[in-house]
Amino acid sequence: MALTGKKIVITGGAGFIGTTLARRLVDDNEVVALDNLHRDTLGGTTLAEHPNFTFAEGDVLDSERLTDVFRGATHIVHCAGIAGVDTVLASPVRTMRVNVIGTYNVLEAALRSGDTIERLVDFSTSEVFGQHAFNVHEAHVTTIGSVGEARWTYAVSKLAGEHMAHAYHAELKLPTTSVRPFNVYGPGQVGGGAIRAFIEAALAGRDLTIHGDGSQIRAWLYVDDMVNGTLLALESPNAVGESFNIGNARSAVTIHDLAQRVKRLSGCPGVIVFHPLHYTDVELRIPNVDKARELLGFEAEVDLDEGLERTIAWYRERLAT
């Protein structure tokens, strides 16, 4: 059953997924988006004009601010975090601080909110499965890369947050659940990512640059499907105390195939070029979503070409304004 009449706080609520989620909830609920505007998708929407929407500037490292914003909340979606390979490589300390201490602060502030909290959804990541993840399910052993490799500070920090969320449920009875997004893309994406880079290059008439040989495989998830999975995790009693892969195995392609699709769907005049890979990359990432299907009723609906067409149209309109 859809949520109605609730107070829902979204940390990272000005971000890509946060704003898409807020749009789905705001007509029937009070929605508060807490964000430090490190990345701002909110500014490109009309959400701020909605009478049920409130923007609360703040940072998850500020525990007092979280306590204030969470007061009276029934549902919390913890999307805030440092993400993106380039950002993580440049700021591994900040990554760990925000993703570990920030998640701890969110859980503690939720506890202080008392009995009003009905559900807290923590955003983890598919990166917890390491470099080779084929048909991985939630109980699959999480494998992180070698210590000292900056790429893995992100995965370690998100996995630590996931363990904390589970511990707060098991020991302190906080109704938490975790979702593991698999390569989300779509309209409103302002962070990094191959799809955004390919589309922006294509629409500008530039060549599409692949880092490495293009054989890396990803299963791409359209943002509306990610929001559907998050809503199910917010609503379903089966979600409490669990982790869920949220992804679309049908949209698994190589990076080279992805670039070809963007080139074809956008009518790009440029060519595909290859540059050396300067960081540790994930070679294979395809989820198993049987658990989310069985316990939540989740099923990705938007396949890759349809999602790319919608996303290209959004970027084209944005560039025209």
Secondary structure, 3 states (H helix, E strand, C coil): CCCCCCEEEEECCCCHHHHHHHHHHCCCCEEEEEECCCCCCHHHCCHHHCCCEEEEECCCCCHHHHHHHHCCCCEEEECCCCCCHHHHHHCHHHHHHHHHHHHHHHHHHHHHCHHHCCEEEEECCHHHHCCEEEEECCCCCCCCCCCCCCHHHHHHHHHHHHHHHHHHHHHHCCCEEEEEECCEECCCCCCCCHHHHHHHHHHCCCCEEEECCCCCEEECEEHHHHHHHHHHHHHCHHHCCCEEEECCHHHEEEHHHHHHHHHHHHCCCCCEEEECCCCCCCCEEEECCHHHHHHHCCCCCCCHHHHHHHHHHHHHHHHHC
